[in-house]
Amino acid sequence: MINSLTVQNIALIERLDLELSGGLNILSGETGAGKSIIIDSLNFVLGERADRTLIRHGADHAFVEAVFSGHLTPEVAAYFEEHDIEEDDFLVIKRKMTADGRNECRINGRIVTLATLRGLTELLVDIHGQHEHQSLVRPSNHLGMLDAMGGEALIKKRKRTGELYAAYRALSDELDSLGDEDARARRLDILRFQIDELEKAELREGEEEELSELRLRIRNAEKIVSALRSARDTLSSGAQGGPAAEIKAAAASLHQISAYDSRAEQLIDRLDGAKAEIADIADTLSDMLAENDFDERAAERAEERFDRLRALKRKYGGSVEAAMKFLQEAKAEAETLENASERVEYLEKELKKAGDALSESAAELSRERAAVAKKFEEDMLRELSDLGMGGTTFKVDIETTLLPDEIGADGGDKAEFLISPNVGEPLRPLARIISGGEMSRFMLAMKNIVAGIDNIGTMVFDEIDTGISGHISAVVAEKMCNISRRRQVIAVTHMPALAAMADSHYLISKRVEDGKTLTRVELLSDDLPEIARLIGGADYSSHALPHAAEMKKRADEFKKEAEKR
């Protein structure tokens, strides 16, 4: 759950430190006081996209921090491990946006991307507003919702079906890759040509670099030969002087004093070694001269080979190494195609087995979903009846295919929620028939059913009670209270019956200080005046306070009973 929310420079909020509790947290206040700003701030820190207009006028940045506890569900733990986030007793999420549009997101002090932040907070908080029902009306989400209601047993069956689907697709893809007999023959002709071309080229690793060096030497052969010859002649001058003669003369001089100083013998030995080294260098220079004696044909061969390698590189991957790899892969594919008839026969048999197993698993999954759908329909009708929609017909429409080629990773089912809010009207998709007020009640009914299924610790409702009044408002308040017994609920409301159910009631108001309009949030120790205001308006009459007290008394009694259940 969310322990605290710190907001800086969001719209009319200069600084706000909000301590939240478990159970039902109610936010109320006059229209325009800033209730939506609290939700905007929460959305911001949870990773929703925001622009610079969110930043309070005159400030250079906006900042929100949310602190969570009791957050370490299996799903959150897995997400932490996947993204290398350190676990702690408290989870601290921070987000900052500057006036120039830069964003900084942190999870437990570590900077993360906005996508990583959003991926985590989706496991922690579920936000619903009066204009945010898209997920409910979108048929693509209905199958996942149904599966969530089925619990772990159904999820395991879906996972098993997904594994069988992957195995079936792998076999099918391999079979498709082999093609028919004519296609295989054409492919084999191409492969044999490519293999022959590459084998004749006799490629080897490192040849390209060696060839580049050889071409460079050939192009600079005259300069190389001149330098080598000059160096060799200098070192090989022999009796004409040069290094060897000089070393010999130096050694003779040292012999004259060797009887008087033992170090002279050591120097003579070193001079002998230098003379041998110089002679070896001279021989090496002679060998290099021979190697650089290129004729015109050698140059032509080097250029032809280089052009050949360049052409093969273009055709087979961009480098000699890639071309050699292509050759090995082509040989393996050619061998497969040459034995394709046997492989095709084997794959067809295996594909039939895999298809049968997939269809059987999908059928079992579909039967499980049908049972879950039936219970869901019954639960929804009961909940909707409580919420004043007793004439409603609700159905989970499931279309099923068991043909292996039409089954997907989630099985062979497509699900869509259909509803008829009034007796005598046909069933239609949610998006085409349901009004805003009805959608709010539908969503609340559904959330009351699934509240104990998922592991999301906090649920936020932003004025979803719009358009609800009278007896139904009391029922809505009871439903919200029931949800809050199993998780933290934060609700923005104008409905007195819901406010009376609050475990913690926060009053949001505006005030002017130093020429600035600021939003203020106050935790009410006595919320009867605020409940009375919600009942009777700004100038509520004398009957509103007693009514509020009675409403609060009934709410307290209901909560006590709810705790026992």
C-alpha positions, 0 to 999 in steps of 0.5 A: 500500500501507499504509506505517504505521498510527497508532492512539490510544485504540481499545479496549485500544490507548492508542497504537500506531505500526505500520510495515507492509511490502510483501508478506505481513504476518502478525498473530498472537497469543494469543486475546483479545490484540487482533488484532481491535482492529487490524482494527477500527482499520483498518476505522475509518480506512477509513470503516466505521461505528463507535460510541462503544464503540470509544473506549478507556475513560476517553478522550475520543476515538479517532484513527487515521491511515493513510499510503499510498504507490504509491496513485495508480492511474488509478481513484484519480487520477480520484477525486482529480480528481472530489473536488478532492483534491490529489495527493501522493507519500504519501496521509494519511488521518485519522479522529477520533471524540469521546466525544459521537459527532462524526466528523472525516475528513481526506484529505491534510489536507482535511476530507471526508465519511465517504462521500467517505472510504469511496469512496476507500478502497474503491479502496485496500484490500479487507478480507475476514473470516470473516464478511464474505462477503456480496458473494460470495453476493449474485447482484447482484454476480456480473455485475460480478465476471465483467466485472472478470475480462474486463478492459478489452476486456469493459468497453469492450463493456459501456460501448458497450452502455450508450451504446446502451441510453441512446439506445434509452431516450431514443427510447422515452421520447419515443415514450411521451410522445407517446401514442396519437392519442386521448391526443394529441388530449386533451392538445392540447385542454388545451394550447390552453386553457392557451395561450389563457388565458395569451395573453389575460392578456398577461403581461409581466415586472415587471408584478407588482411594478408592480401591487403598487406601484400598489395600495399607492399607491391604498390610500394615495392621500389621504395621498400627494395631501395630501403632494404638494399641500403640497410643490407649494404650498410651492415654487410660492408665487411673489409670496406669498413662498417659495423663489422669492421668497427666491432672487430677493431673495438674488440682488438683494443679491449684484448690489450687490457683484458689482463688488467681488467676482467670487465674487458672480457665481458665487453668482448663477449658482448661485442661478439654477440653484436657482430653475430646479431648484425650478420643475422640482420643482414641475412634477413634483409637479403631474404626480404629483398628476395621476397619483394622481388615482384614481377608484373604477374604477381601484382596481377594475381594479387589484384585478381584475388583481392577482387575475387574476395571482395565479390564474395564478401558482397554476396555472402555476408560482408567479410571472409569470415561471414562467407566461410560461415555461410558455406558451412550453413549452406552445406548443412541446409543442402544435406537437410534438403537431400534427405528432405523426403525422410524429414518431411515424413517424420515432421508430418507425423510429429505435427499431427501428434503435436496438433492433437495434443494442442487441440486437446489442451485448448479444449480443456482450457476452454472448458475451464474458461466456460465454467469460470465465465458461468460463475462470473456471469452469476456473480456479476448479475448479483452485484449489478442487482445490488447496484440497481441494475436488476434488469441487466442481462450479462454474458461472457461470449466465448468463441472457440476453435480447436483447429491447431492452425487457428489456436494461439498461445492463449488457446483457441478462445476469444472472449467478449463481455456482452450486456443488456442493461434493460429487459427486452433489449438484445445483448451488445458489446459494453462499448456500444450500449452502456452509459457512463453511470452504468459503466461506473457501476459495472466496473465497481461490480467487477472490482468487487468480484476480483478484489481478492484475486489479484495481488495489487495492493492499492486501488484508486477511484477518481469520482466513479460515483458520478451520476449515482444517488439515492439508495444506490449510493449506499450500496456503492459505499458498501461495495467500496468498503468491502474492497477496502477490507482486502486492500488499500482504497483511495477514493475521490468522491462527492457522495456522502454515503461513501465519505461516511465509510472512510477509515481516513477522511482528507479534506481538500481546500484552496486558500490564498497566501502572499498572492498565490492560490494554494491547495491544502489537504487536511486529515479530518479528526471529525468529518461530520461537518464535511459529510453534512456539507456533501449532503446539503451543499455549502449552506447546508441546513440544520437537518444535515448534521444529524443526517450525517451523524446517522449515516456515519453510525450506519457506516461504522456498524457496516464496517464492524460487520465487514471485519467479521466476514 
